[in-house]
Amino acid sequence: MPDTFLYQSLSQQQTLAPQMRKSLEILQAGTLELSQLVRQALETNPVLEDLTEIQSLDDEVDAEDLDSLEYLNTTDDDWRERSILEGKSSPWTQDDEERRQRVYDSIVAPETLQQHLQHQLDLSMVDPNVREAARAILGNLDERGFLDQPLKTLGVQLALRPKDLQAALSLVQSFEPAGIGASGIQESLLLQLARSDGEETIEYKIVRDHLGDLARKRHPQIARILGTTVERIAEAASRIGRLTPNPGGEFDPTGNPYVLPDAIIERDEDLNWSARLTGEHLPTLRINDFYKDMIGKNGTDSKARQFLRDQIRDGRSLIHAISLRQETILAIAHKLIEHQPLFLKKGHRHLCPLTMSDIADELSLHATTISRAVAGKYVLTPHGLMEMRAFFATGYQTSDGAEISNAGVREAIQQLVSSENPEKPLSDEVIMKALDKQGIKVARRTVAKYREQLNILPSHLRKTF
């Protein structure tokens, strides 16, 4: 039997206390996420209260009204408490039930793609077997409205007859929006064209037989094969471009997320740039005095006293973390004003190179703290809503010694492409030379990289006829 030995070793480990982890979570949270965290804390921690709600009630009612019996009788919450204490109750009437149902009915959730299609299926007069197959197809559509697996495979998995499945697919493809139920983008475009103009149009033939050439802007080649003019092909390409490659996209609840700015940079009365926080959407928290007093009372149970101590500690930690987050964001916004005056005055083209380490050194913070603080945060500027991260970028030095950020180079490329002759689009080489004339020296491959980041096609694909 092998011998057993005990060893002692000394090592260092760094662990984060729960309060520190919570503080970092609060610092990194976006505006809407933080609002949800605060609301959750208000629901789970009894010692926390929303000072904003209390103040809003105080603002609406003056002292005389608060002492009046008439006011108490008209306040629903107080009336309910008085009724409970006095042992009174009122029967639940049919009118009460109807009012509650009207409230529930007024809560509107966005309609999903499947709900929209199911409603059309419910109104369709079809064979029950076809209806069952159509339900199976609806359940296998992806977020774009495309069938994500072959019809034959679906039939085998669900034991559905091919005849019923084919009829069901034709039914689903007749629903709105046009293009639903396709196996991919090409079939979806064909369904849309067939619905609007039929299958004998040049547009339909181009999508059916020459979609690859159309993507490469080979208009003369397509015109020669179809026996028409380049101008007619260009017109058809324009119409095809107005079709949607994502017919189910309008039902995507995440397609247009709502963004709230965390800070606003604007001019003050003296026309100097200033920053302020947009904290009005966040509750103002405080510890309820009633629970503080309970800890000091002799009659309070020891377990209850310890529970209240823990809740007060957690509440104060949360309040401190939120305050620290707001102070850090505001301090960063002030530093952005100091470092980016040209941007504020002239726009994105004049963003200067700036790193998070620069700001961290000036604020005596760690660069990772700055990274967490700007993550998912937005600033409303005179030039629109911007991510805080967009202010931090490396850059280039122009021929006159000035510095320009990557974002400034990208905007310069965007301006050149926007003003080009569509019949003679600028190549990456020509763009590089144009930038050089502006004093911005970048390599051709850098131009190509920034062009791709801007979702600008190569010159041969931007050409129009």
PADRENMAR-338837 format. One record per residue (C-alpha): x, y negated, z. Coordinates in nm, 4 decimals. Example, Ala and Ser with C-alpha at 12.3 -4.5 7.8 and 13.67 -1.06 7.14 Angstrom:
ZAKE       px       py       pz
ZAKE   1.2300   0.4500   0.7800
ZAKE   1.3670   0.1060   0.7140
***
This chain:
ZAKE       px       py       pz
ZAKE   0.0000   0.0000   0.0000
ZAKE   0.1542  -0.3313  -0.0994
ZAKE   0.2371  -0.5774   0.1739
ZAKE   0.0174  -0.8830   0.2222
ZAKE   0.1810  -1.2194   0.2787
ZAKE   0.0490  -1.5590   0.3734
ZAKE   0.2008  -1.8687   0.2167
ZAKE   0.1649  -2.2343   0.3043
ZAKE   0.1967  -2.4987   0.0380
ZAKE   0.1721  -2.8747   0.0439
ZAKE   0.0001  -3.0531  -0.2435
ZAKE  -0.1684  -3.3827  -0.3112
ZAKE  -0.5181  -3.4168  -0.4499
ZAKE  -0.7173  -3.7264  -0.5228
ZAKE  -1.0886  -3.7020  -0.4624
ZAKE  -1.3559  -3.9655  -0.4914
ZAKE  -1.5882  -4.0305  -0.2012
ZAKE  -1.9623  -4.0196  -0.2855
ZAKE  -1.9840  -4.3978  -0.2416
ZAKE  -1.6976  -4.4504  -0.4868
ZAKE  -1.8532  -4.2185  -0.7444
ZAKE  -2.1831  -4.4037  -0.7099
ZAKE  -2.0042  -4.7359  -0.7493
ZAKE  -1.8385  -4.6190  -1.0721
ZAKE  -2.1714  -4.4861  -1.1990
ZAKE  -2.3358  -4.8229  -1.1338
ZAKE  -2.0470  -5.0086  -1.2995
ZAKE  -2.0679  -4.7988  -1.6160
ZAKE  -2.4478  -4.7904  -1.6392
ZAKE  -2.6140  -4.9911  -1.9129
ZAKE  -2.8856  -5.2436  -1.8368
ZAKE  -3.1867  -5.0166  -1.8833
ZAKE  -3.0113  -4.7225  -1.7172
ZAKE  -2.9254  -4.9359  -1.4141
ZAKE  -3.2837  -5.0547  -1.3886
ZAKE  -3.3978  -4.6913  -1.3788
ZAKE  -3.1389  -4.6057  -1.1124
ZAKE  -3.2576  -4.8926  -0.8958
ZAKE  -3.6231  -4.7947  -0.9334
ZAKE  -3.5337  -4.4379  -0.8415
ZAKE  -3.3497  -4.5602  -0.5310
ZAKE  -3.6521  -4.7675  -0.4271
ZAKE  -3.8702  -4.4569  -0.4516
ZAKE  -3.6363  -4.2238  -0.2596
ZAKE  -3.4832  -4.4557   0.0036
ZAKE  -3.7501  -4.5877   0.2446
ZAKE  -3.5274  -4.8590   0.3956
ZAKE  -3.4821  -5.0367   0.0591
ZAKE  -3.7292  -5.2982  -0.0557
ZAKE  -3.7596  -5.5157  -0.3628
ZAKE  -3.7206  -5.8754  -0.2535
ZAKE  -3.8337  -5.9966  -0.5951
ZAKE  -4.1813  -5.8487  -0.5511
ZAKE  -4.2108  -5.9876  -0.1987
ZAKE  -4.1069  -6.3355  -0.3123
ZAKE  -4.3468  -6.3268  -0.6063
ZAKE  -4.6324  -6.2511  -0.3680
ZAKE  -4.5223  -6.5307  -0.1333
ZAKE  -4.5066  -6.7743  -0.4251
ZAKE  -4.8614  -6.6951  -0.5280
ZAKE  -5.0185  -6.7267  -0.1831
ZAKE  -4.9634  -7.0060   0.0671
ZAKE  -4.9568  -6.9680   0.4458
ZAKE  -5.3222  -7.0601   0.5074
ZAKE  -5.4439  -6.8015   0.2594
ZAKE  -5.2286  -6.5336   0.4192
ZAKE  -5.3959  -6.5931   0.7575
ZAKE  -5.7468  -6.6022   0.6165
ZAKE  -5.9815  -6.3050   0.6444
ZAKE  -6.1137  -6.3794   0.2968
ZAKE  -5.7698  -6.3220   0.1428
ZAKE  -5.7279  -5.9912   0.3270
ZAKE  -6.0667  -5.8739   0.2027
ZAKE  -5.9690  -5.9461  -0.1579
ZAKE  -5.6289  -5.7729  -0.1426
ZAKE  -5.6712  -5.4141  -0.2527
ZAKE  -5.3800  -5.2621  -0.0599
ZAKE  -5.4732  -5.4363   0.2677
ZAKE  -5.8354  -5.3383   0.2213
ZAKE  -5.7406  -4.9751   0.1794
ZAKE  -5.5203  -4.9801   0.4929
ZAKE  -5.7939  -5.1493   0.6978
ZAKE  -6.0471  -4.8953   0.5785
ZAKE  -5.8234  -4.6056   0.6800
ZAKE  -5.7482  -4.7551   1.0240
ZAKE  -6.1168  -4.8272   1.0874
ZAKE  -6.2174  -4.4800   0.9686
ZAKE  -6.4218  -4.6176   0.6813
ZAKE  -6.4439  -4.4754   0.3306
ZAKE  -6.6494  -4.5386   0.0198
ZAKE  -6.7829  -4.2733  -0.2192
ZAKE  -6.6141  -4.2261  -0.5589
ZAKE  -6.8748  -4.3449  -0.8077
ZAKE  -6.9191  -4.2692  -1.1763
ZAKE  -6.8173  -4.6283  -1.2549
ZAKE  -6.4892  -4.5727  -1.0709
ZAKE  -6.4249  -4.2583  -1.2748
ZAKE  -6.4957  -4.4401  -1.6014
ZAKE  -6.2619  -4.7268  -1.5069
ZAKE  -5.9842  -4.4802  -1.4248
ZAKE  -6.0355  -4.2990  -1.7554
ZAKE  -6.0168  -4.6286  -1.9453
ZAKE  -5.6805  -4.6976  -1.7787
ZAKE  -5.5522  -4.3524  -1.8774
ZAKE  -5.6807  -4.3942  -2.2333
ZAKE  -5.5026  -4.7293  -2.2642
ZAKE  -5.1606  -4.5659  -2.2115
ZAKE  -5.0496  -4.5124  -2.5685
ZAKE  -4.7582  -4.2829  -2.6532
ZAKE  -4.5993  -4.3043  -2.9974
ZAKE  -4.7324  -4.0432  -3.2379
ZAKE  -4.4832  -3.7748  -3.3325
ZAKE  -4.4357  -3.6394  -3.6839
ZAKE  -4.5858  -3.3033  -3.5857
ZAKE  -4.8912  -3.4734  -3.4313
ZAKE  -4.9382  -3.6814  -3.7453
ZAKE  -4.9221  -3.3755  -3.9690
ZAKE  -5.1328  -3.1595  -3.7357
ZAKE  -5.4104  -3.4184  -3.7500
ZAKE  -5.4123  -3.3911  -4.1309
ZAKE  -5.4125  -3.0121  -4.1063
ZAKE  -5.7124  -3.0212  -3.8710
ZAKE  -5.9055  -3.2139  -4.1351
ZAKE  -5.8145  -2.9705  -4.4138
ZAKE  -6.0660  -2.7091  -4.5325
ZAKE  -5.8436  -2.4049  -4.5862
ZAKE  -5.8421  -2.0312  -4.5292
ZAKE  -5.7595  -1.9352  -4.1654
ZAKE  -5.4531  -1.7390  -4.2769
ZAKE  -5.3225  -2.0406  -4.4683
ZAKE  -5.3940  -2.2625  -4.1678
ZAKE  -5.1922  -2.0295  -3.9439
ZAKE  -4.9050  -2.0330  -4.1925
ZAKE  -4.9223  -2.4144  -4.2140
ZAKE  -4.8938  -2.4389  -3.8344
ZAKE  -4.5825  -2.2213  -3.8520
ZAKE  -4.4324  -2.4515  -4.1156
ZAKE  -4.5086  -2.7620  -3.9095
ZAKE  -4.3349  -2.6046  -3.6135
ZAKE  -4.0180  -2.5502  -3.8187
ZAKE  -3.9800  -2.9002  -3.9647
ZAKE  -3.6790  -3.0996  -3.8478
ZAKE  -3.6828  -3.4681  -3.7488
ZAKE  -3.6616  -3.5710  -4.1162
ZAKE  -3.9646  -3.3600  -4.2046
ZAKE  -3.7625  -3.0963  -4.3925
ZAKE  -3.8178  -2.7200  -4.3586
ZAKE  -3.5043  -2.6044  -4.1806
ZAKE  -3.5096  -2.2424  -4.3001
ZAKE  -3.6083  -2.0515  -4.6176
ZAKE  -3.9775  -1.9726  -4.6574
ZAKE  -3.9018  -1.6023  -4.6985
ZAKE  -3.7147  -1.5919  -4.3656
ZAKE  -4.0016  -1.7663  -4.1912
ZAKE  -4.2467  -1.5107  -4.3310
ZAKE  -4.0389  -1.2170  -4.2078
ZAKE  -3.9960  -1.3660  -3.8604
ZAKE  -4.3670  -1.4414  -3.8140
ZAKE  -4.5122  -1.1546  -4.0212
ZAKE  -4.6912  -1.3918  -4.2594
ZAKE  -4.7836  -1.3043  -4.6154
ZAKE  -4.5778  -1.4812  -4.8867
ZAKE  -4.9003  -1.5800  -5.0638
ZAKE  -5.0337  -1.7567  -4.7540
ZAKE  -4.6992  -1.9210  -4.6827
ZAKE  -4.6696  -2.0597  -5.0352
ZAKE  -5.0226  -2.1996  -5.0202
ZAKE  -4.9487  -2.3478  -4.6781
ZAKE  -4.6277  -2.5104  -4.8017
ZAKE  -4.8125  -2.6693  -5.0950
ZAKE  -5.0716  -2.7974  -4.8481
ZAKE  -4.8104  -2.9456  -4.6135
ZAKE  -4.6272  -3.1083  -4.9058
ZAKE  -4.9518  -3.2856  -4.9974
ZAKE  -4.9672  -3.4565  -4.6571
ZAKE  -4.8494  -3.8066  -4.5769
ZAKE  -4.5777  -3.9277  -4.5766
ZAKE  -4.4742  -3.8078  -4.9205
ZAKE  -4.1678  -3.5849  -4.9274
ZAKE  -4.2584  -3.3832  -4.6178
ZAKE  -4.1975  -3.0076  -4.6233
ZAKE  -3.9068  -3.0210  -4.8698
ZAKE  -3.6009  -2.7990  -4.8392
ZAKE  -3.3661  -3.0964  -4.8751
ZAKE  -3.3221  -3.4509  -5.0007
ZAKE  -3.3427  -3.3670  -5.3721
ZAKE  -3.6737  -3.1809  -5.3403
ZAKE  -3.8079  -3.4552  -5.1134
ZAKE  -3.7293  -3.7200  -5.3765
ZAKE  -3.8950  -3.5056  -5.6434
ZAKE  -4.2094  -3.4712  -5.4299
ZAKE  -4.2226  -3.8473  -5.3838
ZAKE  -4.1793  -3.9128  -5.7561
ZAKE  -4.4337  -3.6488  -5.8547
ZAKE  -4.6871  -3.8022  -5.6152
ZAKE  -4.6421  -4.1554  -5.7538
ZAKE  -4.5758  -4.1181  -6.1295
ZAKE  -4.5881  -3.7491  -6.2209
ZAKE  -4.3172  -3.5118  -6.3398
ZAKE  -4.2593  -3.6492  -6.6917
ZAKE  -4.0866  -3.9726  -6.5977
ZAKE  -3.7196  -4.0485  -6.6519
ZAKE  -3.6818  -4.0944  -6.2759
ZAKE  -3.8055  -3.7422  -6.2122
ZAKE  -3.5742  -3.5944  -6.4759
ZAKE  -3.2741  -3.7828  -6.3379
ZAKE  -3.3310  -3.6559  -5.9832
ZAKE  -3.4037  -3.3032  -6.1061
ZAKE  -3.1099  -3.2642  -6.3472
ZAKE  -2.8596  -3.5478  -6.2994
ZAKE  -2.8572  -3.6455  -5.9314
ZAKE  -2.4814  -3.5868  -5.9019
ZAKE  -2.4080  -3.8075  -6.2037
ZAKE  -2.6431  -4.0732  -6.0651
ZAKE  -2.4524  -4.0749  -5.7346
ZAKE  -2.1299  -4.1338  -5.9320
ZAKE  -2.2912  -4.4146  -6.1343
ZAKE  -2.2408  -4.2318  -6.4651
ZAKE  -2.5226  -4.4215  -6.6289
ZAKE  -2.3889  -4.4067  -6.9872
ZAKE  -2.3555  -4.0281  -6.9681
ZAKE  -2.7108  -3.9860  -6.8336
ZAKE  -2.8488  -4.2242  -7.0978
ZAKE  -2.6807  -4.0296  -7.3758
ZAKE  -2.8236  -3.6959  -7.2556
ZAKE  -3.1762  -3.8327  -7.2042
ZAKE  -3.1713  -4.0334  -7.5269
ZAKE  -3.2368  -4.3735  -7.3734
ZAKE  -3.0512  -4.6943  -7.2918
ZAKE  -2.8145  -4.7671  -7.0062
ZAKE  -3.0474  -5.0483  -6.8999
ZAKE  -3.3373  -4.8014  -6.8645
ZAKE  -3.1207  -4.5686  -6.6550
ZAKE  -3.0178  -4.8609  -6.4333
ZAKE  -3.3852  -4.9512  -6.3872
ZAKE  -3.4676  -4.5904  -6.3007
ZAKE  -3.1768  -4.5781  -6.0550
ZAKE  -3.3150  -4.8876  -5.8834
ZAKE  -3.6553  -4.7220  -5.8432
ZAKE  -3.5007  -4.4012  -5.7130
ZAKE  -3.3022  -4.6064  -5.4634
ZAKE  -3.6291  -4.7329  -5.3145
ZAKE  -3.7380  -4.3792  -5.2231
ZAKE  -3.6735  -4.2567  -4.8706
ZAKE  -3.4277  -3.9731  -4.8036
ZAKE  -3.5765  -3.9396  -4.4545
ZAKE  -3.9578  -3.9247  -4.4823
ZAKE  -4.0027  -3.8357  -4.1145
ZAKE  -3.7789  -4.1159  -3.9904
ZAKE  -4.0634  -4.3554  -3.9146
ZAKE  -4.1797  -4.1190  -3.6380
ZAKE  -3.8385  -4.0992  -3.4696
ZAKE  -3.8804  -4.2550  -3.1205
ZAKE  -3.5029  -4.3132  -3.0941
ZAKE  -3.4648  -4.4759  -3.4331
ZAKE  -3.4712  -4.8318  -3.2990
ZAKE  -3.3503  -4.8338  -2.9393
ZAKE  -3.4290  -5.1451  -2.7366
ZAKE  -3.1200  -5.3326  -2.6187
ZAKE  -3.1064  -5.5929  -2.3432
ZAKE  -2.8089  -5.8290  -2.3134
ZAKE  -2.6199  -5.8144  -1.9856
ZAKE  -2.4779  -6.1653  -2.0270
ZAKE  -2.5403  -6.4755  -2.2367
ZAKE  -2.2698  -6.7086  -2.3633
ZAKE  -2.4017  -7.0551  -2.4530
ZAKE  -2.3222  -7.4249  -2.4284
ZAKE  -2.4124  -7.6115  -2.1123
ZAKE  -2.5334  -7.9694  -2.0829
ZAKE  -2.1765  -8.0977  -2.1287
ZAKE  -2.1405  -7.8874  -2.4490
ZAKE  -1.8886  -7.6607  -2.2775
ZAKE  -1.9150  -7.2850  -2.3178
ZAKE  -2.0548  -7.1045  -2.0150
ZAKE  -2.1607  -6.7496  -1.9301
ZAKE  -2.4501  -6.6325  -1.7195
ZAKE  -2.5955  -6.2951  -1.6315
ZAKE  -2.9394  -6.1804  -1.7383
ZAKE  -3.0269  -6.0124  -1.4103
ZAKE  -3.3946  -6.1064  -1.4014
ZAKE  -3.4877  -5.7537  -1.5108
ZAKE  -3.3110  -5.6065  -1.2059
ZAKE  -3.4871  -5.5961  -0.8677
ZAKE  -3.3255  -5.7868  -0.5818
ZAKE  -3.2697  -5.5270  -0.3100
ZAKE  -3.2431  -5.5678   0.0647
ZAKE  -3.2654  -5.3491   0.3755
ZAKE  -3.6038  -5.3647   0.5452
ZAKE  -3.5730  -5.5258   0.8924
ZAKE  -3.8366  -5.2935   1.0375
ZAKE  -3.6101  -4.9898   0.9933
ZAKE  -3.3102  -5.1759   1.1330
ZAKE  -3.5093  -5.2474   1.4486
ZAKE  -3.6210  -4.8841   1.4781
ZAKE  -3.2596  -4.7708   1.5255
ZAKE  -3.2243  -4.9883   1.8347
ZAKE  -3.5518  -4.8769   1.9950
ZAKE  -3.5199  -4.6341   2.2862
ZAKE  -3.8193  -4.4305   2.1783
ZAKE  -3.6784  -4.3416   1.8380
ZAKE  -3.5923  -3.9745   1.7956
ZAKE  -3.2170  -3.9049   1.7561
ZAKE  -3.2690  -3.7200   1.4251
ZAKE  -3.4814  -4.0041   1.2934
ZAKE  -3.2182  -4.2531   1.4082
ZAKE  -2.9437  -4.0630   1.2218
ZAKE  -3.1622  -4.0355   0.9120
ZAKE  -3.2185  -4.4116   0.9135
ZAKE  -2.8468  -4.4774   0.9602
ZAKE  -2.7699  -4.2627   0.6537
ZAKE  -3.0370  -4.4334   0.4451
ZAKE  -2.9203  -4.7814   0.5493
ZAKE  -2.5600  -4.6898   0.4676
ZAKE  -2.6615  -4.5607   0.1228
ZAKE  -2.8778  -4.8662   0.0638
ZAKE  -2.6002  -5.1085   0.1513
ZAKE  -2.3581  -4.9125  -0.0671
ZAKE  -2.5979  -4.9430  -0.3619
ZAKE  -2.6506  -5.3164  -0.3056
ZAKE  -2.2743  -5.3716  -0.2865
ZAKE  -2.2107  -5.1653  -0.6023
ZAKE  -2.4687  -5.3621  -0.8013
ZAKE  -2.3253  -5.6928  -0.6770
ZAKE  -1.9738  -5.5813  -0.7724
ZAKE  -2.0934  -5.4717  -1.1181
ZAKE  -2.2573  -5.8069  -1.1851
ZAKE  -1.9531  -6.0020  -1.0626
ZAKE  -1.7210  -5.7944  -1.2835
ZAKE  -1.9336  -5.8383  -1.5970
ZAKE  -1.9603  -6.2138  -1.5367
ZAKE  -1.5843  -6.2433  -1.4791
ZAKE  -1.5162  -6.0577  -1.8055
ZAKE  -1.7615  -6.2847  -1.9904
ZAKE  -1.5766  -6.5910  -1.8614
ZAKE  -1.2471  -6.4437  -1.9827
ZAKE  -1.3997  -6.3798  -2.3248
ZAKE  -1.4830  -6.7504  -2.3446
ZAKE  -1.1206  -6.8360  -2.2652
ZAKE  -0.9753  -6.5963  -2.5226
ZAKE  -1.2272  -6.6312  -2.8058
ZAKE  -1.3060  -7.0040  -2.8492
ZAKE  -1.2671  -6.9866  -3.2276
ZAKE  -1.5135  -6.7018  -3.2511
ZAKE  -1.7716  -6.8942  -3.0495
ZAKE  -1.7247  -7.1949  -3.2732
ZAKE  -1.6840  -7.0367  -3.6183
ZAKE  -1.8035  -6.6741  -3.6103
ZAKE  -1.6823  -6.3140  -3.6391
ZAKE  -1.4102  -6.3928  -3.8911
ZAKE  -1.2204  -6.5751  -3.6164
ZAKE  -1.2159  -6.3057  -3.3484
ZAKE  -0.8638  -6.2896  -3.2065
ZAKE  -0.6831  -5.9693  -3.1082
ZAKE  -0.7514  -5.8871  -2.7439
ZAKE  -0.6906  -5.5799  -2.5296
ZAKE  -0.8575  -5.4627  -2.2117
ZAKE  -0.5177  -5.4612  -2.0430
ZAKE  -0.4933  -5.8381  -2.1043
ZAKE  -0.8213  -5.9000  -1.9205
ZAKE  -0.7375  -5.6436  -1.6510
ZAKE  -0.4084  -5.8182  -1.5680
ZAKE  -0.5777  -6.1566  -1.5426
ZAKE  -0.8536  -6.0234  -1.3150
ZAKE  -0.6145  -5.8031  -1.1116
ZAKE  -0.8113  -5.4925  -1.2082
ZAKE  -0.7198  -5.1652  -1.3741
ZAKE  -0.7756  -5.1320  -1.7488
ZAKE  -1.0034  -4.8319  -1.6905
ZAKE  -1.2233  -5.0512  -1.4708
ZAKE  -1.2605  -5.2982  -1.7575
ZAKE  -1.3363  -5.0084  -1.9922
ZAKE  -1.6139  -4.8838  -1.7641
ZAKE  -1.7493  -5.2341  -1.7108
ZAKE  -1.7889  -5.3091  -2.0851
ZAKE  -1.9187  -4.9626  -2.1823
ZAKE  -2.2723  -4.9957  -2.3171
ZAKE  -2.2911  -5.3650  -2.2239
ZAKE  -2.4081  -5.6380  -2.4621
ZAKE  -2.3518  -6.0123  -2.4801
ZAKE  -2.5829  -6.2579  -2.6521
ZAKE  -2.3609  -6.5069  -2.8373
ZAKE  -2.4278  -6.7953  -3.0772
ZAKE  -2.3566  -6.5425  -3.3531
ZAKE  -2.5968  -6.2738  -3.2380
ZAKE  -2.6053  -5.9818  -2.9973
ZAKE  -2.2685  -5.8080  -2.9679
ZAKE  -2.1290  -5.5114  -2.7814
ZAKE  -1.8738  -5.6218  -2.5245
ZAKE  -1.6322  -5.3668  -2.6676
ZAKE  -1.6411  -5.5531  -3.0004
ZAKE  -1.4369  -5.8337  -2.8419
ZAKE  -1.1457  -5.5985  -2.7774
ZAKE  -0.9411  -5.5040  -3.0823
ZAKE  -0.5923  -5.5115  -3.2204
ZAKE  -0.5213  -5.7240  -3.5238
ZAKE  -0.2798  -5.8880  -3.7645
ZAKE  -0.0809  -6.2056  -3.7879
ZAKE  -0.1561  -6.4268  -4.0855
ZAKE   0.1106  -6.5972  -4.2945
ZAKE   0.0616  -6.9237  -4.1043
ZAKE   0.1240  -6.7548  -3.7683
ZAKE  -0.2390  -6.7279  -3.6587
ZAKE  -0.3796  -6.3999  -3.5311
ZAKE  -0.6848  -6.2257  -3.6736
ZAKE  -0.8574  -5.9195  -3.5316
ZAKE  -0.9586  -5.6038  -3.7132
ZAKE  -1.3154  -5.7299  -3.7051
ZAKE  -1.2024  -6.0486  -3.8784
ZAKE  -1.0342  -5.8474  -4.1538
ZAKE  -1.3475  -5.6389  -4.1995
ZAKE  -1.5605  -5.9510  -4.2287
ZAKE  -1.3202  -6.0932  -4.4864
ZAKE  -1.3587  -5.7718  -4.6896
ZAKE  -1.7367  -5.7882  -4.6514
ZAKE  -1.7409  -6.1466  -4.7818
ZAKE  -1.5276  -6.0560  -5.0832
ZAKE  -1.7526  -5.7641  -5.1754
ZAKE  -2.0702  -5.9672  -5.1194
ZAKE  -1.9533  -6.2351  -5.3659
ZAKE  -1.8152  -5.9988  -5.6326
ZAKE  -1.9565  -5.9600  -5.9839
ZAKE  -2.1691  -5.6407  -5.9643
ZAKE  -2.0728  -5.5550  -6.3212
ZAKE  -1.7019  -5.5803  -6.2307
ZAKE  -1.6706  -5.4792  -5.8640
ZAKE  -1.3442  -5.5360  -5.6833
ZAKE  -1.1136  -5.2384  -5.6367
ZAKE  -0.9250  -5.1840  -5.3101
ZAKE  -0.6092  -5.3083  -5.4825
ZAKE  -0.7780  -5.6318  -5.5901
ZAKE  -0.9254  -5.6818  -5.2412
ZAKE  -0.5794  -5.6339  -5.0889
ZAKE  -0.4359  -5.9043  -5.3174
ZAKE  -0.7270  -6.1387  -5.2413
ZAKE  -0.6665  -6.0951  -4.8682
ZAKE  -0.2965  -6.1606  -4.9235
ZAKE  -0.3849  -6.4970  -5.0826
ZAKE  -0.5776  -6.5778  -4.7642
ZAKE  -0.2649  -6.5033  -4.5619
ZAKE  -0.3868  -6.1612  -4.4412
ZAKE  -0.1310  -5.8942  -4.5250
ZAKE  -0.2770  -5.5423  -4.5076
ZAKE  -0.2031  -5.2228  -4.6989
ZAKE  -0.4386  -5.0871  -4.9647
ZAKE  -0.5138  -4.7778  -4.7531
ZAKE  -0.6119  -5.0121  -4.4688
ZAKE  -0.8544  -5.1884  -4.7027
ZAKE  -1.0011  -4.8485  -4.7956
ZAKE  -1.0381  -4.7526  -4.4286
ZAKE  -1.2144  -5.0770  -4.3347
ZAKE  -1.4339  -5.0574  -4.6459
ZAKE  -1.5495  -4.7105  -4.5404
ZAKE  -1.6179  -4.8369  -4.1873
ZAKE  -1.8409  -5.1034  -4.3426
ZAKE  -2.0251  -4.8322  -4.5439
ZAKE  -1.9179  -4.9975  -4.8709
ZAKE  -1.8895  -4.7612  -5.1669
ZAKE  -1.5784  -4.7471  -5.3867
ZAKE  -1.5732  -4.9896  -5.6781
ZAKE  -1.6763  -4.7311  -5.9422
ZAKE  -1.9865  -4.6485  -5.7380
ZAKE  -2.0792  -5.0155  -5.6798
ZAKE  -2.0833  -5.0959  -6.0496
ZAKE  -2.4199  -5.1890  -6.1989
ZAKE  -2.5156  -5.1872  -6.5644
***
